[in-house]
Amino acid sequence: MKRKAFRLTSILVVLLLVLTACSEDNKKDSKEENKDGAVKAGGSLVYARGADSVGLDPINVTDGESIRVTHAIFETLFEYDEKLELQPKLAESFETADDGLTWTIHLKNGIKFHDGTDFNADAVVFNFDRWMDPQNPYHIGDFTYYPFLYGGFKGEPNHKIEHVKAIDNSTVEIKLIEKTAPFISYLAIPMFGMASPAAIEKYNEKFIEHPVGTGPFEFESWTRNDKIVLKANENYYIEGQPLLDKIIFTVLPDNSARLNGLLSGEVDIIDGMNPSDADTVEANDSLKLVKRPSFNNGFMVFNTEKAPFDNVKVRQAINMAIDKKGLVDAFYNGYAEVAKNPIPPSLWGYNDDIVDYPYNPEDAKKLLVEAGYPDGFKTEIWAMSNPRPYMPQPLKTAEVIQANLQAIGIEAEIKTYEWATYLEKTGNGEHTMAMYGWTGVMADPDNFLSPNLSSTNTEKPASNRAFYKNEEFTSLLQQARETFDQEERIKLYKKAQEIFHEDAPWVTIAHTTPPIGLADYVEGFEAHPMENDNFAKIYLNK
């Protein structure tokens, strides 16, 4: 085994994304100092969002509203910075054996959880044991991300981890059963935030409401569908952080209500704006606008287990019936581009040779005839009730799709649910067609394709909400995971996108650059492409 420098010589090839600098998108440059020449600490930041978190145990959530909060409470062994470069966080460095199976993680020393207990190698092993072992007394929940990254849980035939063990107080050895090229990237995913073993033992099934991590902010309180309050971690190991005393994540489901809250000074940051409202923010001297770099995909899934969506010609027909450019022009106000692939164009491996389905209602009708539905059929379009970064106006989007489908003889009723219920029901496959989307948590195509489209992730509650099963497609994803040669991985992912295009399990709609509104006194905010915003650096200059 030989030591390798973290960022330069690791066999893990991390292809850095080149993102356009967003400084021109800010109405005012973010200041590092106040008028007195020093960063101003203290105060409470009110962040208004469209929906509440589902839970606060990171391993048991996948939705953005939960992750936004847990990211401030929990930290991972590695992380992606704002430029999507992989960096150590709770880890100091790593090394790997020449066979690519044994990974040794060296941890930072002197870090404590919010409850005062030590973060160390034993804590890492405790977390992995909880995640991977269904027999573990603290393995309570779905742990969705674990099986689709590691092939299943401990004891299942495709589980990819042989062991996780502490070598000493600050060294962890993880041995895999098969080569996994993006393995270190897995350890940067927010779902794998390190939790206090003592707190898990104390709260067990209630840990989802009593989170304890190592992050810059500690959990204080949660009033469901109202607000979550976090307070500063006064013993945080990074000197001078956090700067805020508190963060208050408040829920305002209506887009206009959030904008009014920002205009009145009741809230300090808003997301999920109506795109047209961004103009209002930009024109106001007391506010500023930031665009989040695009790293997402908004789409509509077909439940391929239900007729008629088990028929590829029906799915292709609907792809041709929907005016995607019209949707983007109408509801995104210049903050999106039309999507044709299941991964964003900013990510390596994107197949730009794919030619999107044209908007052609007449040809769509012909495909329906070939599929055996000359008179169309009745169905449903499910739409989330609250805005998402990849779909700022889901109900209006659904209404236009409803009209597009009516034009080819398909009558679609729109159904909607509160966000947590929506996730639960679609995960259980109750839908026919459903609006959905994804923001990447890892700068690797695997993160967009495997959770959402691999046939290994169709067991309910499923992350593959299309219940799409194509063994060739899934095999390509598996080959790409086991291949360390970057060019070969690119070829495999491009081929997978060709199969996706032909099978059409989704209607891809848009990749967005979501606008974020801030009061002009909010400083130090930098929009992370993955929405992993660093609240520890934010301060209020007022």
C-alpha positions as CSV (number, residue, x, y, z in Angstrom):
1,M,0.0,0.0,0.0
2,K,1.4,3.4,-0.8
3,R,0.4,6.9,0.3
4,K,-1.0,9.2,-2.3
5,A,-1.6,12.9,-2.2
6,F,-5.3,13.7,-1.9
7,R,-6.0,16.0,-4.8
8,L,-3.2,15.2,-7.3
9,T,-2.3,11.6,-7.4
10,S,-5.2,9.5,-6.1
11,I,-6.3,6.8,-8.4
12,L,-9.7,8.2,-8.1
13,V,-10.1,10.4,-11.1
14,V,-12.2,13.4,-10.3
15,L,-12.9,15.4,-13.4
16,L,-13.5,19.0,-12.4
17,L,-16.4,20.8,-13.8
18,V,-15.7,24.2,-15.4
19,L,-18.5,26.4,-14.2
20,T,-19.1,29.9,-15.4
21,A,-18.3,32.4,-12.6
22,C,-21.4,33.7,-11.1
23,S,-20.2,37.1,-9.9
24,E,-21.9,38.8,-12.8
25,D,-25.2,37.4,-11.6
26,N,-24.9,39.2,-8.2
27,K,-26.3,42.6,-8.2
28,K,-23.8,43.6,-5.5
29,D,-20.5,41.9,-4.8
30,S,-20.4,40.0,-1.6
31,K,-18.2,41.9,1.0
32,E,-15.9,40.1,3.4
33,E,-15.8,43.1,5.7
34,N,-18.2,45.6,7.2
35,K,-17.7,49.3,7.2
36,D,-15.5,49.1,10.3
37,G,-13.1,46.8,8.4
38,A,-14.0,43.5,10.2
39,V,-16.5,40.8,9.6
40,K,-19.6,41.3,11.7
41,A,-20.6,38.3,13.8
42,G,-23.9,37.6,15.5
43,G,-27.6,37.8,14.6
44,S,-30.2,35.4,13.2
45,L,-30.6,34.6,9.5
46,V,-34.1,33.8,8.4
47,Y,-34.2,31.5,5.3
48,A,-37.6,31.2,3.7
49,R,-38.3,28.1,1.6
50,G,-41.4,26.5,0.0
51,A,-41.6,23.3,2.0
52,D,-40.6,21.8,5.3
53,S,-37.9,19.2,5.8
54,V,-39.1,15.5,5.8
55,G,-36.6,14.6,8.5
56,L,-33.2,15.5,9.9
57,D,-31.4,12.2,10.0
58,P,-29.3,12.6,6.8
59,I,-29.0,8.9,6.0
60,N,-32.8,8.7,6.0
61,V,-33.6,11.6,3.7
62,T,-33.1,12.4,0.0
63,D,-35.1,15.5,-0.4
64,G,-33.4,18.9,-0.9
65,E,-35.3,20.6,1.9
66,S,-34.1,18.1,4.5
67,I,-30.5,18.1,3.1
68,R,-30.4,22.0,3.2
69,V,-30.8,21.8,7.0
70,T,-28.8,18.6,7.7
71,H,-25.8,20.0,5.8
72,A,-25.4,22.7,8.4
73,I,-25.6,20.2,11.3
74,F,-23.7,17.2,10.0
75,E,-20.4,16.9,8.1
76,T,-19.0,14.2,5.8
77,L,-15.6,12.7,5.6
78,F,-15.0,14.5,2.3
79,E,-17.0,17.3,0.5
80,Y,-17.4,19.1,-2.8
81,D,-16.5,22.8,-2.6
82,E,-18.3,25.5,-4.6
83,K,-16.1,24.7,-7.7
84,L,-17.1,21.0,-7.3
85,E,-13.6,20.1,-6.4
86,L,-13.4,17.1,-4.0
87,Q,-11.9,18.2,-0.6
88,P,-11.3,16.5,2.8
89,K,-13.7,17.6,5.5
90,L,-13.7,15.4,8.6
91,A,-11.0,13.3,6.9
92,E,-7.4,14.6,6.6
93,S,-6.4,12.4,3.6
94,F,-6.8,8.9,2.2
95,E,-4.8,6.2,0.5
96,T,-5.7,3.1,-1.4
97,A,-4.1,-0.2,-2.1
98,D,-2.9,-1.0,-5.6
99,D,-5.8,-3.4,-6.1
100,G,-8.3,-0.5,-5.7
101,L,-10.2,-2.4,-3.0
102,T,-8.7,-1.3,0.4
103,W,-9.1,2.4,1.3
104,T,-7.5,3.9,4.3
105,I,-9.0,7.1,5.6
106,H,-7.0,9.3,8.0
107,L,-9.2,11.5,10.2
108,K,-8.7,15.0,11.6
109,N,-8.1,15.0,15.4
110,G,-9.7,17.0,18.2
111,I,-13.2,17.2,16.6
112,K,-16.3,16.8,18.9
113,F,-19.9,16.2,18.2
114,H,-22.4,18.7,19.5
115,D,-23.1,16.6,22.6
116,G,-19.4,16.8,23.6
117,T,-18.5,13.3,22.6
118,D,-15.5,12.6,20.4
119,F,-15.5,12.2,16.6
120,N,-13.0,9.4,15.9
121,A,-12.5,6.2,14.0
122,D,-14.9,4.3,16.3
123,A,-17.6,6.8,15.5
124,V,-17.1,6.3,11.8
125,V,-17.3,2.5,12.2
126,F,-20.5,3.0,14.3
127,N,-22.1,5.1,11.6
128,F,-21.2,2.5,8.9
129,D,-22.5,-0.4,11.0
130,R,-25.8,1.4,11.5
131,W,-26.1,2.2,7.8
132,M,-25.3,-1.1,6.4
133,D,-26.5,-3.7,8.8
134,P,-30.3,-4.4,9.0
135,Q,-29.6,-6.3,12.2
136,N,-28.1,-3.3,13.9
137,P,-30.5,-2.1,16.7
138,Y,-30.1,1.5,15.3
139,H,-30.8,0.6,11.7
140,I,-34.3,2.2,11.7
141,G,-35.5,3.8,8.5
142,D,-35.1,3.3,4.7
143,F,-31.4,4.3,4.4
144,T,-32.2,4.8,0.7
145,Y,-28.8,6.0,-0.4
146,Y,-26.8,3.1,1.1
147,P,-28.1,0.2,-1.0
148,F,-28.0,2.0,-4.3
149,L,-24.4,3.0,-3.8
150,Y,-23.2,-0.2,-2.1
151,G,-25.4,-2.8,-3.9
152,G,-27.5,-3.7,-0.9
153,F,-27.2,-4.1,2.8
154,K,-24.9,-6.3,4.8
155,G,-25.8,-10.0,4.2
156,E,-27.3,-9.4,0.8
157,P,-25.6,-11.0,-2.2
158,N,-24.5,-7.7,-3.9
159,H,-23.3,-5.8,-0.9
160,K,-20.0,-4.2,-1.9
161,I,-18.3,-3.6,1.5
162,E,-16.3,-6.4,3.1
163,H,-15.5,-4.5,6.3
164,V,-15.1,-1.1,8.0
165,K,-12.8,-1.1,10.9
166,A,-10.8,1.2,13.1
167,I,-7.0,0.8,12.8
168,D,-6.4,3.4,15.5
169,N,-8.2,6.4,17.0
170,S,-7.8,8.4,13.8
171,T,-7.5,5.8,11.0
172,V,-10.3,3.8,9.3
173,E,-9.9,1.0,6.9
174,I,-12.7,0.2,4.4
175,K,-12.3,-2.9,2.2
176,L,-14.6,-3.2,-0.8
177,I,-15.5,-6.4,-2.5
178,E,-15.3,-4.9,-6.0
179,K,-13.6,-1.9,-7.5
180,T,-15.6,1.3,-7.2
181,A,-14.1,4.3,-9.0
182,P,-16.2,7.0,-7.4
183,F,-15.9,5.6,-3.8
184,I,-14.3,8.7,-2.2
185,S,-17.1,10.8,-3.9
186,Y,-19.6,8.6,-2.1
187,L,-18.2,9.7,1.2
188,A,-18.9,13.3,0.3
189,I,-22.6,12.9,-0.2
190,P,-24.6,14.8,2.5
191,M,-26.6,11.6,3.3
192,F,-23.4,10.2,4.8
193,G,-23.0,12.9,7.4
194,M,-21.4,11.6,10.6
195,A,-23.8,11.4,13.5
196,S,-23.0,11.1,17.2
197,P,-23.2,7.5,18.3
198,A,-24.2,8.6,21.8
199,A,-27.1,10.6,20.4
200,I,-28.2,7.7,18.2
201,E,-28.2,5.4,21.2
202,K,-30.2,8.0,23.2
203,Y,-32.8,8.9,20.6
204,N,-32.8,5.9,18.3
205,E,-36.0,6.1,16.1
206,K,-36.5,9.7,17.2
207,F,-33.0,10.7,16.0
208,I,-34.6,12.0,12.8
209,E,-36.1,14.8,15.0
210,H,-33.1,15.2,17.3
211,P,-30.0,15.5,15.0
212,V,-26.5,15.7,16.5
213,G,-23.5,16.1,14.3
214,T,-20.1,18.0,14.2
215,G,-21.2,20.9,11.9
216,P,-21.1,24.6,12.5
217,F,-24.7,24.7,13.7
218,E,-26.6,22.7,16.3
219,F,-30.2,21.7,16.3
220,E,-32.4,23.8,18.7
221,S,-36.1,23.2,17.7
222,W,-38.5,22.2,15.0
223,T,-42.1,23.2,14.6
224,R,-43.5,21.1,11.8
225,N,-44.5,23.0,8.7
226,D,-43.4,26.2,10.3
227,K,-39.7,26.6,11.2
228,I,-36.5,24.8,12.2
229,V,-34.1,26.7,14.4
230,L,-30.4,26.0,14.5
231,K,-27.9,27.7,16.9
232,A,-24.2,28.3,16.5
233,N,-21.8,25.5,17.5
234,E,-19.7,27.5,20.0
235,N,-17.1,24.7,20.0
236,Y,-16.7,24.4,16.2
237,Y,-13.2,23.4,15.3
238,I,-12.8,25.9,12.4
239,E,-11.7,29.1,14.1
240,G,-13.9,32.1,13.6
241,Q,-16.9,30.1,12.3
242,P,-19.8,30.2,12.4
243,L,-20.5,33.9,12.3
244,L,-24.2,33.8,12.8
245,D,-25.9,33.1,16.2
246,K,-28.8,31.3,14.6
247,I,-30.4,30.2,11.4
248,I,-34.2,30.0,11.2
249,F,-35.5,27.9,8.3
250,T,-39.1,29.0,7.9
251,V,-41.8,27.5,5.6
252,L,-43.8,29.8,3.3
253,P,-45.3,27.6,0.6
254,D,-46.5,30.5,-1.6
255,N,-43.9,32.0,-3.9
256,S,-45.3,35.5,-3.6
257,A,-45.5,35.3,0.2
258,R,-41.8,34.6,0.3
259,L,-41.0,37.5,-2.0
260,N,-43.2,39.8,0.1
261,G,-41.3,38.6,3.2
262,L,-38.0,39.5,1.6
263,L,-39.3,42.9,0.5
264,S,-40.7,43.7,4.0
265,G,-37.5,42.6,5.7
266,E,-39.2,39.7,7.6
267,V,-36.9,37.2,5.9
268,D,-33.3,37.5,4.7
269,I,-33.0,34.8,2.0
270,I,-35.6,33.2,-0.3
271,D,-35.4,30.5,-2.9
272,G,-38.0,28.9,-5.1
273,M,-39.0,32.2,-6.6
274,N,-41.3,32.7,-9.5
275,P,-38.7,33.4,-12.2
276,S,-40.4,36.7,-13.0
277,D,-40.0,37.8,-9.4
278,A,-36.3,37.7,-9.9
279,D,-36.7,40.9,-11.9
280,T,-38.4,42.5,-8.8
281,V,-35.4,41.5,-6.6
282,E,-32.9,42.7,-9.1
283,A,-34.6,46.1,-9.4
284,N,-34.7,46.7,-5.7
285,D,-31.7,48.6,-4.2
286,S,-32.1,46.9,-0.8
287,L,-31.9,43.4,-2.3
288,K,-29.6,41.4,-4.4
289,L,-30.0,38.4,-6.8
290,V,-27.7,35.3,-7.1
291,K,-28.0,32.6,-9.6
292,R,-27.2,29.1,-8.4
293,P,-24.9,27.3,-11.0
294,S,-26.9,24.7,-12.8
295,F,-26.4,21.1,-11.6
296,N,-29.9,19.7,-11.8
297,N,-32.6,18.2,-14.0
298,G,-36.4,18.7,-13.9
299,F,-38.5,16.0,-15.6
300,M,-41.7,14.0,-15.7
301,V,-41.5,10.3,-15.0
302,F,-43.7,7.6,-16.4
303,N,-44.6,4.8,-14.2
304,T,-43.4,2.1,-16.6
305,E,-45.1,-0.7,-14.4
306,K,-48.5,0.7,-15.3
307,A,-50.3,0.5,-18.6
308,P,-50.2,2.3,-21.0
309,F,-46.8,3.6,-19.9
310,D,-45.3,0.1,-20.2
311,N,-45.5,0.8,-23.9
312,V,-42.4,2.6,-25.2
313,K,-44.3,4.1,-28.1
314,V,-46.7,5.8,-25.7
315,R,-43.8,7.3,-23.8
316,Q,-42.2,8.5,-27.0
317,A,-45.5,10.0,-28.2
318,I,-45.8,12.0,-25.0
319,N,-42.2,13.2,-25.4
320,M,-43.2,14.5,-28.9
321,A,-46.4,16.0,-27.6
322,I,-44.9,18.3,-25.0
323,D,-43.6,21.8,-26.0
324,K,-40.6,21.9,-23.8
325,K,-39.2,25.1,-25.2
326,G,-42.6,26.7,-24.7
327,L,-42.5,25.6,-21.0
328,V,-39.0,27.0,-20.4
329,D,-39.9,30.3,-22.2
330,A,-43.1,30.6,-20.2
331,F,-42.1,29.6,-16.7
332,Y,-38.3,29.9,-16.2
333,N,-37.7,33.6,-17.3
334,G,-34.3,32.8,-18.8
335,Y,-33.1,30.8,-15.8
336,A,-33.1,27.4,-17.6
337,E,-32.3,25.5,-20.7
338,V,-34.3,22.7,-22.3
339,A,-33.1,19.3,-21.2
340,K,-32.6,16.3,-23.5
341,N,-30.5,14.0,-21.3
342,P,-30.9,12.7,-17.7
343,I,-27.6,14.4,-16.7
344,P,-26.8,18.2,-16.9
345,P,-24.6,19.4,-19.7
346,S,-22.1,20.8,-17.2
347,L,-21.2,17.3,-16.1
348,W,-18.6,15.2,-17.7
349,G,-20.0,12.2,-19.7
350,Y,-22.9,14.3,-21.1
351,N,-23.8,13.0,-24.6
352,D,-24.4,16.0,-26.7
353,D,-24.8,13.8,-29.8
354,I,-28.3,12.9,-28.6
355,V,-31.0,14.5,-30.7
356,D,-34.0,15.4,-28.6
357,Y,-37.5,14.4,-29.5
358,P,-39.0,17.2,-31.6
359,Y,-42.2,18.9,-30.6
360,N,-44.6,17.3,-33.1
361,P,-48.2,16.6,-32.1
362,E,-49.1,15.0,-35.4
363,D,-46.3,12.5,-35.3
364,A,-47.2,11.9,-31.6
365,K,-50.7,11.0,-32.7
366,K,-49.3,8.5,-35.2
367,L,-47.3,6.8,-32.5
368,L,-50.4,6.5,-30.3
369,V,-52.2,4.8,-33.2
370,E,-49.2,2.4,-33.5
371,A,-49.3,1.8,-29.8
372,G,-53.0,0.8,-30.0
373,Y,-54.5,4.0,-28.6
374,P,-56.0,5.7,-31.7
375,D,-58.5,7.6,-29.5
376,G,-56.0,8.4,-26.7
377,F,-56.7,7.5,-23.1
378,K,-57.4,8.9,-19.6
379,T,-54.6,9.3,-17.0
380,E,-53.2,11.5,-14.3
381,I,-50.4,14.0,-14.0
382,W,-49.0,14.3,-10.5
383,A,-47.4,17.6,-9.6
384,M,-45.8,18.7,-6.4
385,S,-47.6,21.5,-4.7
386,N,-44.4,23.5,-3.8
387,P,-41.7,25.0,-6.0
388,R,-38.5,23.1,-6.5
389,P,-35.1,24.5,-7.7
390,Y,-35.5,22.4,-10.9
391,M,-39.2,23.3,-11.4
392,P,-40.2,26.7,-10.0
393,Q,-43.9,26.5,-11.0
394,P,-44.8,22.8,-11.0
395,L,-48.6,23.2,-11.1
396,K,-48.5,25.7,-14.0
397,T,-46.1,23.4,-15.8
398,A,-48.5,20.5,-15.3
399,E,-51.4,22.6,-16.7
400,V,-49.5,23.3,-19.9
401,I,-48.5,19.6,-20.2
402,Q,-52.2,18.7,-19.6
403,A,-53.2,21.0,-22.6
404,N,-50.4,19.5,-24.8
405,L,-51.7,16.0,-24.1
406,Q,-55.3,17.0,-24.7
407,A,-54.2,18.0,-28.2
408,I,-53.3,14.4,-29.0
409,G,-56.3,12.8,-27.3
410,I,-54.9,12.1,-23.8
411,E,-57.1,13.4,-21.0
412,A,-55.0,13.9,-17.9
413,E,-56.3,14.9,-14.5
414,I,-53.8,16.9,-12.3
415,K,-53.2,15.6,-8.8
416,T,-51.1,17.2,-6.1
417,Y,-49.9,16.5,-2.6
418,E,-47.8,18.1,0.2
419,W,-44.1,17.5,-0.5
420,A,-43.4,14.7,2.1
421,T,-46.6,12.9,1.1
422,Y,-45.8,13.3,-2.6
423,L,-42.4,11.7,-2.1
424,E,-43.9,8.8,-0.2
425,K,-46.6,8.1,-2.7
426,T,-44.4,8.3,-5.8
427,G,-41.7,6.2,-4.1
428,N,-44.4,3.6,-3.6
429,G,-45.4,3.8,-7.3
430,E,-49.0,5.1,-6.8
431,H,-48.6,7.6,-9.7
432,T,-49.0,7.2,-13.4
433,M,-47.0,10.3,-14.6
434,A,-45.3,12.5,-12.0
435,M,-43.3,15.7,-12.1
436,Y,-40.0,15.2,-10.4
437,G,-36.4,16.3,-10.5
438,W,-32.9,15.9,-9.1
439,T,-30.1,18.1,-7.9
440,G,-26.7,16.3,-7.9
441,V,-24.9,15.6,-4.7
442,M,-21.8,14.2,-6.4
443,A,-19.9,15.4,-9.5
444,D,-20.2,12.0,-11.2
445,P,-22.9,10.8,-13.7
446,D,-23.4,7.8,-11.4
447,N,-25.3,10.2,-9.0
448,F,-27.8,11.2,-11.6
449,L,-28.3,7.9,-13.3
450,S,-28.1,5.1,-10.6
451,P,-30.5,6.5,-8.1
452,N,-33.1,7.5,-10.6
453,L,-32.8,4.9,-13.4
454,S,-31.0,1.7,-12.3
455,S,-33.2,-1.4,-12.1
456,T,-31.6,-2.1,-8.8
457,N,-33.5,0.8,-7.3
458,T,-37.0,-0.1,-8.1
459,E,-37.9,-1.9,-4.8
460,K,-40.5,0.2,-3.0
461,P,-40.1,2.8,-1.6
462,A,-38.1,3.4,-4.8
463,S,-35.8,6.2,-5.8
464,N,-36.3,5.1,-9.4
465,R,-39.7,6.6,-9.7
466,A,-40.1,5.5,-13.3
467,F,-39.7,1.9,-12.1
468,Y,-37.5,1.7,-15.2
469,K,-35.9,-1.7,-15.7
470,N,-33.4,-2.1,-18.5
471,E,-30.7,-4.6,-17.7
472,E,-28.3,-3.4,-20.4
473,F,-28.6,0.2,-19.1
474,T,-28.0,-1.0,-15.5
475,S,-25.1,-3.1,-16.6
476,L,-23.4,-0.1,-18.2
477,L,-23.8,1.8,-15.0
478,Q,-22.2,-1.0,-13.0
479,Q,-19.3,-1.3,-15.5
480,A,-18.7,2.5,-15.2
481,R,-18.6,2.2,-11.4
482,E,-15.9,-0.5,-11.6
483,T,-13.8,1.3,-14.2
484,F,-11.0,3.7,-13.2
485,D,-10.2,4.8,-16.7
486,Q,-12.0,8.1,-17.2
487,E,-12.3,7.9,-21.0
488,E,-13.8,4.5,-20.7
489,R,-16.3,5.7,-18.1
490,I,-17.3,8.5,-20.4
491,K,-18.0,6.0,-23.2
492,L,-20.1,3.8,-21.0
493,Y,-22.2,6.8,-19.7
494,K,-22.8,8.1,-23.2
495,K,-24.0,4.7,-24.3
496,A,-26.4,4.6,-21.3
497,Q,-27.8,7.9,-22.4
498,E,-28.5,6.5,-25.8
499,I,-30.5,3.7,-24.3
500,F,-32.4,6.1,-22.0
501,H,-33.3,8.3,-25.0
502,E,-34.7,5.3,-27.0
503,D,-36.6,3.9,-24.0
504,A,-37.9,7.3,-22.9
505,P,-38.8,6.6,-19.3
506,W,-39.0,10.3,-18.6
507,V,-39.8,13.5,-20.4
508,T,-36.7,15.6,-19.6
509,I,-37.8,19.3,-19.2
510,A,-35.1,21.7,-18.0
511,H,-31.8,22.3,-16.3
512,T,-32.1,25.5,-14.2
513,T,-29.9,28.2,-12.7
514,P,-32.3,28.9,-9.8
515,P,-32.4,32.5,-8.7
516,I,-32.0,33.3,-5.0
517,G,-33.0,36.6,-3.4
518,L,-31.1,38.1,-0.6
519,A,-31.3,41.2,1.5
520,D,-28.3,43.4,0.7
521,Y,-26.9,43.1,4.2
522,V,-26.5,39.3,3.8
523,E,-22.8,38.8,3.2
524,G,-20.5,35.7,2.6
525,F,-23.2,33.7,0.8
526,E,-22.0,31.7,-2.1
527,A,-24.5,29.5,-4.0
528,H,-23.3,26.0,-4.2
529,P,-24.2,24.1,-7.4
530,M,-25.3,21.1,-5.2
531,E,-27.2,23.4,-2.8
532,N,-24.7,22.5,-0.1
533,D,-24.4,26.2,0.9
534,N,-21.9,27.0,3.7
535,F,-23.9,28.9,6.3
536,A,-20.8,29.1,8.5
537,K,-19.4,31.9,6.4
538,I,-22.5,34.1,6.2
539,Y,-22.8,37.2,8.3
540,L,-25.3,40.1,8.5
541,N,-23.8,43.5,7.7
542,K,-26.4,45.7,9.4
